[in-house]
Amino acid sequence: MRLFDYELSGNCYKVRLMLHLLGTSYERHPINFHPGREHKAAWFLEQHNPLGQIPVLVDQGVSIRDAQAILVYLASRFDMTNQWYPADALIRARIQIWLATAEEITRTASAARLHDALGYAFDVEACRTGARAVFRLLDDHLAEQHSAGGRWLATPHAPTIADIACFPYVALAQEGGVSLDEFPAVRAWIADFRHQPGFMGMAGIMAPQLGAH
């Protein structure tokens, strides 16, 4: 398998994290996202993703685009524990809701981060307002889960690909000027996610120190 990847992309990171948690070997193919815009190059558009977006996972000669779709593929193919994408129809429906929410987080919080870090010409205040609205939804849901004894988005006691999909750009929100101070349940969820076994960080999302609580 090959992963077309950019180190600082939250969407690429969630795929790397999934591969790491599954213990699945792969080859990384770095893409010069900025300033090279290699994801918009003709060869990439023709061979891998006509939308010019990363990540793209190539397996068995097939290019799979969209981070959330890749998470579904990896969990379906390689997760022998059935934790990350359980077969139960209702749980899968709940997961799908949060995969769609992850796209909205990318459209808002990630866009604000791209504006601040790389100078993308987005309406940053609209992006931040949209991100806060999604985070409010996320915080309310997590608070309800916690009051019922649960900790995760789609199931009570174990994270799924729903959590992986939503995690990166929430954890990186402050790089786009969006504070998490008013979202205590989200902050607790981020801490829980970082302390799960096998967690691997990225720039801006550090793994907790060994022995830290």
Accessible surface in RSA format (square Angstrom, percent):
REM  Atomic radii and reference values for relative SASA: ProtOr
REM  Chains: A
REM  Algorithm: Lee & Richards
REM  Probe-radius: 1.40
REM  Slices: 20
REM RES _ NUM      All-atoms   Total-Side   Main-Chain    Non-polar    All polar
REM                ABS   REL    ABS   REL    ABS   REL    ABS   REL    ABS   REL
RES MET A   1    54.63  28.3   7.67   5.1  46.96 111.8  11.47   9.8  43.16  57.2
RES ARG A   2    84.78  35.6  84.50  43.1   0.28   0.7  21.65  29.6  63.13  38.3
RES LEU A   3     0.00   0.0   0.00   0.0   0.00   0.0   0.00   0.0   0.00   0.0
RES PHE A   4     0.82   0.4   0.82   0.5   0.00   0.0   0.82   0.5   0.00   0.0
RES ASP A   5     1.56   1.1   1.36   1.4   0.19   0.5   0.01   0.0   1.55   1.5
RES TYR A   6    36.86  17.2  35.14  20.0   1.72   4.5  28.49  21.4   8.37  10.3
RES GLU A   7    83.95  48.2  80.41  60.8   3.54   8.4  46.46  89.9  37.49  30.6
RES LEU A   8    76.95  42.9  75.66  54.1   1.30   3.3  75.66  53.1   1.30   3.5
RES SER A   9    15.67  13.2  11.63  15.5   4.04   9.3  11.61  24.7   4.06   5.7
RES GLY A  10     0.00   0.0   0.00   N/A   0.00   0.0   0.00   0.0   0.00   0.0
RES ASN A  11    22.85  15.8  22.85  22.1   0.00   0.0   0.64   1.6  22.20  21.5
RES CYS A  12     0.00   0.0   0.00   0.0   0.00   0.0   0.00   0.0   0.00   0.0
RES TYR A  13     0.03   0.0   0.03   0.0   0.00   0.0   0.03   0.0   0.00   0.0
RES LYS A  14     0.73   0.4   0.66   0.4   0.08   0.2   0.08   0.1   0.66   0.7
RES VAL A  15     0.00   0.0   0.00   0.0   0.00   0.0   0.00   0.0   0.00   0.0
RES ARG A  16     8.37   3.5   7.88   4.0   0.49   1.2   1.77   2.4   6.60   4.0
RES LEU A  17     0.82   0.5   0.82   0.6   0.00   0.0   0.82   0.6   0.00   0.0
RES MET A  18     0.00   0.0   0.00   0.0   0.00   0.0   0.00   0.0   0.00   0.0
RES LEU A  19     0.24   0.1   0.00   0.0   0.24   0.6   0.04   0.0   0.20   0.5
RES HIS A  20    88.66  48.5  71.09  49.4  17.57  44.9  52.16  53.8  36.50  42.5
RES LEU A  21    39.99  22.3   7.86   5.6  32.14  80.8  10.77   7.6  29.23  78.7
RES LEU A  22    34.53  19.2   6.34   4.5  28.18  70.8  10.38   7.3  24.14  65.0
RES GLY A  23    68.47  84.4   0.00   N/A  68.47  84.4  35.64  97.8  32.83  73.5
RES THR A  24    22.72  16.2  10.87  11.0  11.85  28.2  13.53  18.2   9.19  13.9
RES SER A  25   101.42  85.7  82.61 110.3  18.80  43.3  55.32 117.8  46.09  64.6
RES TYR A  26    65.53  30.6  31.42  17.9  34.11  88.8  26.95  20.3  38.58  47.6
RES GLU A  27   101.45  58.2  95.65  72.4   5.80  13.8  39.87  77.1  61.58  50.3
RES ARG A  28    99.62  41.8  80.08  40.8  19.54  46.5  33.55  45.8  66.07  40.0
RES HIS A  29    57.51  31.4  55.54  38.6   1.97   5.0  37.64  38.8  19.87  23.1
RES PRO A  30   104.14  75.9  93.55  85.3  10.59  38.5  93.95  77.6  10.18  63.3
RES ILE A  31     5.00   2.8   0.00   0.0   5.00  12.0   0.57   0.4   4.43  12.0
RES ASN A  32    77.38  53.4  67.30  65.0  10.08  24.3  26.98  64.9  50.41  48.7
RES PHE A  33    28.16  14.1  27.88  17.3   0.28   0.7  27.88  16.9   0.28   0.8
RES HIS A  34    76.86  42.0  61.38  42.7  15.48  39.6  34.54  35.6  42.31  49.2
RES PRO A  35   108.79  79.3  91.18  83.1  17.61  64.0  92.18  76.1  16.60 103.2
RES GLY A  36    42.97  53.0   0.00   N/A  42.97  53.0  19.58  53.7  23.39  52.4
RES ARG A  37   118.75  49.9 113.80  58.0   4.95  11.8  47.50  64.9  71.25  43.2
RES GLU A  38    47.82  27.5  44.31  33.5   3.50   8.3  18.30  35.4  29.52  24.1
RES HIS A  39     6.82   3.7   6.82   4.7   0.00   0.0   2.89   3.0   3.92   4.6
RES LYS A  40    86.39  42.1  72.16  44.3  14.23  33.9  43.18  38.9  43.21  46.0
RES ALA A  41    30.32  27.9  19.32  29.8  11.00  25.0  30.23  42.6   0.09   0.2
RES ALA A  42    65.26  60.0  55.01  84.9  10.25  23.3  57.55  81.0   7.71  20.4
RES TRP A  43    80.68  32.4  75.72  36.6   4.96  11.7  68.31  36.4  12.37  20.1
RES PHE A  44     0.00   0.0   0.00   0.0   0.00   0.0   0.00   0.0   0.00   0.0
RES LEU A  45    58.88  32.8  53.83  38.5   5.05  12.7  54.04  38.0   4.84  13.0
RES GLU A  46   143.49  82.4 103.83  78.5  39.66  94.4  46.51  90.0  96.98  79.2
RES GLN A  47   113.47  63.5  87.48  63.9  25.99  61.9  34.13  72.6  79.34  60.2
RES HIS A  48    20.96  11.5  11.11   7.7   9.85  25.2  10.73  11.1  10.24  11.9
RES ASN A  49     1.54   1.1   1.54   1.5   0.00   0.0   0.00   0.0   1.54   1.5
RES PRO A  50    94.47  68.9  73.32  66.8  21.15  76.9  73.83  61.0  20.64 128.3
RES LEU A  51    98.40  54.8  84.16  60.2  14.24  35.8  88.58  62.2   9.82  26.4
RES GLY A  52     0.75   0.9   0.00   N/A   0.75   0.9   0.07   0.2   0.69   1.5
RES GLN A  53    99.09  55.4  96.49  70.5   2.60   6.2  26.75  56.9  72.34  54.9
RES ILE A  54    18.21  10.4   3.89   2.9  14.32  34.5   4.60   3.3  13.61  36.9
RES PRO A  55     2.75   2.0   1.90   1.7   0.85   3.1   1.90   1.6   0.85   5.3
RES VAL A  56     0.00   0.0   0.00   0.0   0.00   0.0   0.00   0.0   0.00   0.0
RES LEU A  57     0.00   0.0   0.00   0.0   0.00   0.0   0.00   0.0   0.00   0.0
RES VAL A  58    17.01  11.2  15.10  13.7   1.91   4.6  15.10  13.1   1.91   5.2
RES ASP A  59    12.69   8.9   9.37   9.3   3.32   7.8   1.46   3.4  11.24  11.2
RES GLN A  60   136.69  76.4  92.31  67.5  44.38 105.7  49.73 105.9  86.96  66.0
RES GLY A  61    75.40  93.0   0.00   N/A  75.40  93.0  34.63  95.0  40.77  91.3
RES VAL A  62    90.16  59.3  87.09  78.8   3.07   7.4  90.16  78.3   0.00   0.0
RES SER A  63    37.90  32.0  14.47  19.3  23.43  54.0   9.39  20.0  28.51  39.9
RES ILE A  64    29.86  17.0  26.67  19.9   3.20   7.7  29.86  21.5   0.00   0.0
RES ARG A  65   103.29  43.4  97.22  49.6   6.07  14.5  14.98  20.5  88.31  53.5
RES ASP A  66    57.02  39.9  45.04  44.8  11.98  28.3  28.07  66.1  28.95  28.9
RES ALA A  67     4.11   3.8   1.05   1.6   3.07   7.0   1.05   1.5   3.07   8.1
RES GLN A  68    10.42   5.8  10.23   7.5   0.19   0.4   8.31  17.7   2.11   1.6
RES ALA A  69    43.60  40.1  33.23  51.3  10.37  23.6  39.93  56.2   3.66   9.7
RES ILE A  70     0.00   0.0   0.00   0.0   0.00   0.0   0.00   0.0   0.00   0.0
RES LEU A  71     0.00   0.0   0.00   0.0   0.00   0.0   0.00   0.0   0.00   0.0
RES VAL A  72    39.34  25.9  39.34  35.6   0.00   0.0  39.34  34.2   0.00   0.0
RES TYR A  73    54.13  25.3  49.59  28.2   4.55  11.8  51.90  39.0   2.23   2.7
RES LEU A  74     0.00   0.0   0.00   0.0   0.00   0.0   0.00   0.0   0.00   0.0
RES ALA A  75     4.72   4.3   0.00   0.0   4.72  10.7   0.00   0.0   4.72  12.5
RES SER A  76    70.04  59.2  34.64  46.2  35.39  81.5  36.67  78.1  33.37  46.7
RES ARG A  77    97.39  40.9  78.11  39.8  19.27  45.9  29.28  40.0  68.11  41.3
RES PHE A  78    54.55  27.3  41.29  25.6  13.26  34.5  42.55  25.8  12.00  34.3
RES ASP A  79    15.57  10.9   3.79   3.8  11.78  27.9   1.37   3.2  14.20  14.2
RES MET A  80   160.48  83.1 125.81  83.3  34.67  82.6  92.00  78.2  68.47  90.7
RES THR A  81   106.80  76.0  75.83  76.9  30.97  73.8  82.65 111.0  24.16  36.5
RES ASN A  82    75.21  51.9  68.46  66.2   6.76  16.3  25.03  60.2  50.19  48.5
RES GLN A  83    58.76  32.9  49.62  36.3   9.14  21.8  20.38  43.4  38.38  29.1
RES TRP A  84    18.77   7.5  18.77   9.1   0.00   0.0   8.84   4.7   9.92  16.1
RES TYR A  85    32.98  15.4  29.35  16.7   3.63   9.4   5.74   4.3  27.24  33.6
RES PRO A  86    18.44  13.4  18.44  16.8   0.00   0.0  18.44  15.2   0.00   0.0
RES ALA A  87    68.64  63.1  51.21  79.0  17.43  39.7  51.44  72.4  17.20  45.6
RES ASP A  88    74.14  51.9  60.45  60.2  13.69  32.4  25.58  60.2  48.55  48.4
RES ALA A  89    83.67  76.9  68.66 106.0  15.02  34.2  73.60 103.7  10.07  26.7
RES LEU A  90   107.10  59.6 101.34  72.5   5.76  14.5 104.86  73.6   2.24   6.0
RES ILE A  91    36.81  20.9  36.81  27.4   0.00   0.0  36.81  26.5   0.00   0.0
RES ARG A  92    85.17  35.8  82.43  42.0   2.74   6.5  21.12  28.9  64.05  38.8
RES ALA A  93    50.76  46.7  40.99  63.3   9.78  22.2  48.74  68.6   2.02   5.4
RES ARG A  94   103.00  43.2 102.85  52.4   0.14   0.3  25.39  34.7  77.61  47.0
RES ILE A  95     0.14   0.1   0.14   0.1   0.00   0.0   0.14   0.1   0.00   0.0
RES GLN A  96   100.22  56.0  99.84  73.0   0.38   0.9  47.22 100.5  53.00  40.2
RES ILE A  97   105.74  60.2  99.89  74.4   5.85  14.1 104.63  75.3   1.11   3.0
RES TRP A  98    16.09   6.5  16.09   7.8   0.00   0.0  10.51   5.6   5.59   9.1
RES LEU A  99     4.37   2.4   3.91   2.8   0.46   1.2   4.15   2.9   0.22   0.6
RES ALA A 100    58.45  53.7  47.62  73.5  10.83  24.6  52.13  73.4   6.32  16.7
RES THR A 101    15.12  10.8  10.47  10.6   4.65  11.1   6.57   8.8   8.55  12.9
RES ALA A 102     1.00   0.9   0.00   0.0   1.00   2.3   0.15   0.2   0.85   2.3
RES GLU A 103    73.82  42.4  69.80  52.8   4.03   9.6  39.97  77.3  33.85  27.6
RES GLU A 104    59.72  34.3  57.94  43.8   1.77   4.2  24.39  47.2  35.32  28.8
RES ILE A 105     1.98   1.1   1.95   1.5   0.03   0.1   1.98   1.4   0.00   0.0
RES THR A 106    32.79  23.3  30.05  30.5   2.74   6.5  29.79  40.0   3.00   4.5
RES ARG A 107   152.09  63.9 137.01  69.8  15.09  35.9  72.90  99.6  79.19  48.0
RES THR A 108     1.86   1.3   1.86   1.9   0.00   0.0   1.80   2.4   0.06   0.1
RES ALA A 109     1.61   1.5   0.02   0.0   1.59   3.6   0.31   0.4   1.31   3.5
RES SER A 110     6.40   5.4   6.01   8.0   0.39   0.9   0.33   0.7   6.07   8.5
RES ALA A 111     9.43   8.7   8.68  13.4   0.76   1.7   9.43  13.3   0.00   0.0
RES ALA A 112     0.00   0.0   0.00   0.0   0.00   0.0   0.00   0.0   0.00   0.0
RES ARG A 113    23.12   9.7  23.12  11.8   0.00   0.0   4.27   5.8  18.85  11.4
RES LEU A 114    38.14  21.2  38.04  27.2   0.10   0.2  38.14  26.8   0.00   0.0
RES HIS A 115    57.07  31.2  52.44  36.5   4.63  11.9  29.00  29.9  28.07  32.7
RES ASP A 116    65.49  45.9  29.75  29.6  35.74  84.5  20.63  48.6  44.86  44.7
RES ALA A 117    68.65  63.1  32.25  49.8  36.40  82.8  41.39  58.3  27.26  72.2
RES LEU A 118    45.91  25.6  26.37  18.9  19.54  49.1  31.51  22.1  14.40  38.8
RES GLY A 119    61.57  75.9   0.00   N/A  61.57  75.9  31.38  86.1  30.19  67.6
RES TYR A 120    51.10  23.9  44.32  25.2   6.78  17.6  48.21  36.2   2.89   3.6
RES ALA A 121   108.54  99.8  66.22 102.2  42.32  96.3  75.85 106.8  32.69  86.6
RES PHE A 122    83.36  41.7  68.56  42.5  14.80  38.5  72.71  44.1  10.65  30.5
RES ASP A 123   100.16  70.2  81.35  81.0  18.81  44.5  40.48  95.3  59.69  59.5
RES VAL A 124    21.42  14.1  19.65  17.8   1.77   4.3  19.65  17.1   1.77   4.8
RES GLU A 125    98.86  56.8  98.29  74.4   0.57   1.4  60.25 116.5  38.61  31.5
RES ALA A 126    58.14  53.5  41.10  63.4  17.04  38.8  49.07  69.1   9.08  24.0
RES CYS A 127    16.53  12.5  13.63  15.2   2.90   6.8   2.76   7.0  13.76  14.8
RES ARG A 128    38.69  16.2  38.69  19.7   0.00   0.0   2.18   3.0  36.51  22.1
RES THR A 129    86.13  61.3  84.75  85.9   1.38   3.3  64.08  86.1  22.05  33.3
RES GLY A 130    16.70  20.6   0.00   N/A  16.70  20.6  15.93  43.7   0.78   1.7
RES ALA A 131     0.00   0.0   0.00   0.0   0.00   0.0   0.00   0.0   0.00   0.0
RES ARG A 132    85.48  35.9  83.78  42.7   1.70   4.0  31.20  42.6  54.27  32.9
RES ALA A 133    65.22  60.0  48.64  75.1  16.58  37.7  57.24  80.6   7.98  21.1
RES VAL A 134    11.85   7.8  10.28   9.3   1.58   3.8  11.81  10.3   0.04   0.1
RES PHE A 135     0.00   0.0   0.00   0.0   0.00   0.0   0.00   0.0   0.00   0.0
RES ARG A 136    89.95  37.8  89.95  45.9   0.00   0.0  47.78  65.3  42.18  25.6
RES LEU A 137   103.71  57.8 100.19  71.7   3.52   8.9 103.05  72.4   0.66   1.8
RES LEU A 138     0.06   0.0   0.01   0.0   0.06   0.1   0.01   0.0   0.06   0.2
RES ASP A 139     7.84   5.5   7.84   7.8   0.00   0.0   0.00   0.0   7.84   7.8
RES ASP A 140    67.85  47.5  65.27  65.0   2.58   6.1  22.84  53.8  45.01  44.9
RES HIS A 141    45.76  25.0  42.80  29.7   2.96   7.6  31.87  32.8  13.89  16.2
RES LEU A 142     7.85   4.4   5.07   3.6   2.78   7.0   5.07   3.6   2.78   7.5
RES ALA A 143    48.04  44.2  40.36  62.3   7.68  17.5  43.41  61.1   4.63  12.3
RES GLU A 144   117.84  67.7 111.55  84.4   6.29  15.0  42.66  82.5  75.18  61.4
RES GLN A 145    36.99  20.7  36.34  26.6   0.66   1.6   0.92   2.0  36.08  27.4
RES HIS A 146   134.84  73.7 127.05  88.3   7.79  19.9  79.60  82.0  55.23  64.3
RES SER A 147    98.37  83.1  55.86  74.5  42.51  97.9  49.88 106.2  48.49  67.9
RES ALA A 148    90.49  83.2  48.33  74.6  42.17  95.9  60.46  85.1  30.04  79.6
RES GLY A 149    50.04  61.7   0.00   N/A  50.04  61.7  35.96  98.7  14.08  31.5
RES GLY A 150     2.60   3.2   0.00   N/A   2.60   3.2   1.74   4.8   0.87   1.9
RES ARG A 151   109.67  46.0 101.53  51.8   8.14  19.4  41.51  56.7  68.16  41.3
RES TRP A 152     5.38   2.2   5.38   2.6   0.00   0.0   4.39   2.3   0.99   1.6
RES LEU A 153     2.69   1.5   0.00   0.0   2.69   6.8   0.00   0.0   2.69   7.2
RES ALA A 154     3.19   2.9   0.00   0.0   3.19   7.3   0.35   0.5   2.84   7.5
RES THR A 155    17.20  12.2  16.03  16.3   1.16   2.8  16.47  22.1   0.73   1.1
RES PRO A 156    66.96  48.8  66.96  61.0   0.00   0.0  66.96  55.3   0.00   0.0
RES HIS A 157   141.88  77.5 118.20  82.2  23.68  60.6  82.10  84.6  59.78  69.6
RES ALA A 158    34.84  32.0  33.83  52.2   1.01   2.3  34.25  48.2   0.59   1.6
RES PRO A 159    13.25   9.7  13.25  12.1   0.00   0.0  13.25  10.9   0.00   0.0
RES THR A 160     0.76   0.5   0.76   0.8   0.00   0.0   0.76   1.0   0.00   0.0
RES ILE A 161     0.00   0.0   0.00   0.0   0.00   0.0   0.00   0.0   0.00   0.0
RES ALA A 162     0.00   0.0   0.00   0.0   0.00   0.0   0.00   0.0   0.00   0.0
RES ASP A 163     0.00   0.0   0.00   0.0   0.00   0.0   0.00   0.0   0.00   0.0
RES ILE A 164     0.39   0.2   0.07   0.1   0.32   0.8   0.12   0.1   0.26   0.7
RES ALA A 165     2.79   2.6   0.00   0.0   2.79   6.3   0.00   0.0   2.79   7.4
RES CYS A 166     0.75   0.6   0.00   0.0   0.75   1.8   0.09   0.2   0.65   0.7
RES PHE A 167     0.25   0.1   0.25   0.2   0.00   0.0   0.25   0.2   0.00   0.0
RES PRO A 168     0.55   0.4   0.55   0.5   0.00   0.0   0.55   0.5   0.00   0.0
RES TYR A 169    13.29   6.2  11.76   6.7   1.53   4.0   3.09   2.3  10.20  12.6
RES VAL A 170     0.00   0.0   0.00   0.0   0.00   0.0   0.00   0.0   0.00   0.0
RES ALA A 171    22.31  20.5   3.28   5.1  19.03  43.3   3.39   4.8  18.92  50.1
RES LEU A 172     2.65   1.5   0.76   0.5   1.88   4.7   2.65   1.9   0.00   0.0
RES ALA A 173     1.11   1.0   0.00   0.0   1.11   2.5   0.91   1.3   0.21   0.6
RES GLN A 174   121.43  67.9 102.74  75.1  18.68  44.5  27.25  58.0  94.17  71.4
RES GLU A 175    77.29  44.4  60.36  45.7  16.92  40.3  40.91  79.1  36.38  29.7
RES GLY A 176     0.10   0.1   0.00   N/A   0.10   0.1   0.10   0.3   0.00   0.0
RES GLY A 177    40.25  49.6   0.00   N/A  40.25  49.6  24.76  67.9  15.49  34.7
RES VAL A 178     0.41   0.3   0.23   0.2   0.18   0.4   0.32   0.3   0.09   0.2
RES SER A 179    50.18  42.4  44.95  60.0   5.22  12.0  44.45  94.7   5.72   8.0
RES LEU A 180     9.67   5.4   9.37   6.7   0.31   0.8   9.37   6.6   0.31   0.8
RES ASP A 181   115.18  80.7  98.91  98.5  16.27  38.5  31.97  75.2  83.21  83.0
RES GLU A 182    99.45  57.1  83.48  63.2  15.97  38.0  38.31  74.1  61.14  49.9
RES PHE A 183     1.27   0.6   1.27   0.8   0.00   0.0   1.27   0.8   0.00   0.0
RES PRO A 184    78.22  57.0  72.32  65.9   5.90  21.4  72.74  60.1   5.47  34.0
RES ALA A 185    18.61  17.1   9.38  14.5   9.23  21.0  16.02  22.6   2.59   6.9
RES VAL A 186     0.00   0.0   0.00   0.0   0.00   0.0   0.00   0.0   0.00   0.0
RES ARG A 187   103.69  43.5  96.50  49.2   7.19  17.1  41.57  56.8  62.11  37.6
RES ALA A 188    55.50  51.0  46.57  71.9   8.93  20.3  54.29  76.4   1.22   3.2
RES TRP A 189     3.54   1.4   1.48   0.7   2.07   4.9   3.02   1.6   0.52   0.8
RES ILE A 190    22.12  12.6  22.12  16.5   0.00   0.0  22.12  15.9   0.00   0.0
RES ALA A 191    43.03  39.6  40.83  63.0   2.20   5.0  42.59  60.0   0.44   1.2
RES ASP A 192    41.78  29.3  39.56  39.4   2.22   5.2   1.65   3.9  40.13  40.0
RES PHE A 193     0.00   0.0   0.00   0.0   0.00   0.0   0.00   0.0   0.00   0.0
RES ARG A 194    58.73  24.7  57.88  29.5   0.84   2.0   9.82  13.4  48.91  29.6
RES HIS A 195    80.55  44.0  53.12  36.9  27.44  70.2  52.35  54.0  28.21  32.8
RES GLN A 196    19.79  11.1  10.44   7.6   9.35  22.3  10.18  21.7   9.61   7.3
RES PRO A 197   125.40  91.4 105.29  96.0  20.11  73.1 117.46  97.0   7.94  49.3
RES GLY A 198    45.04  55.5   0.00   N/A  45.04  55.5  31.59  86.7  13.44  30.1
RES PHE A 199    23.45  11.7   3.47   2.2  19.98  52.0   3.64   2.2  19.81  56.7
RES MET A 200    54.92  28.4  51.51  34.1   3.41   8.1  28.54  24.3  26.38  34.9
RES GLY A 201    24.14  29.8   0.00   N/A  24.14  29.8   5.81  16.0  18.33  41.1
RES MET A 202     7.71   4.0   0.05   0.0   7.67  18.3   7.66   6.5   0.06   0.1
RES ALA A 203    48.21  44.3  37.95  58.6  10.26  23.3  43.02  60.6   5.19  13.7
RES GLY A 204    48.97  60.4   0.00   N/A  48.97  60.4  19.21  52.7  29.76  66.7
RES ILE A 205     5.05   2.9   1.86   1.4   3.20   7.7   5.05   3.6   0.00   0.0
RES MET A 206   117.03  60.6 112.13  74.2   4.90  11.7  74.32  63.2  42.70  56.6
RES ALA A 207    50.66  46.6  32.75  50.5  17.91  40.7  32.75  46.1  17.91  47.4
RES PRO A 208    31.94  23.3  15.71  14.3  16.22  59.0  19.55  16.1  12.38  77.0
RES GLN A 209   149.75  83.7 136.70  99.9  13.05  31.1  47.82 101.8 101.93  77.3
RES LEU A 210   185.89 103.5 156.31 111.8  29.58  74.4 158.91 111.6  26.98  72.6
RES GLY A 211    66.92  82.5   0.00   N/A  66.92  82.5  40.13 110.1  26.79  60.0
RES ALA A 212    45.30  41.7  26.34  40.7  18.96  43.1  36.40  51.3   8.91  23.6
RES HIS A 213   209.89 114.7 143.90 100.0  65.99 168.8 123.98 127.8  85.91 100.0
END  Absolute sums over single chains surface
CHAIN  1 A    10100.3       7897.6       2202.7       5875.9       4224.4
END  Absolute sums over all chains
TOTAL         10100.3       7897.6       2202.7       5875.9       4224.4
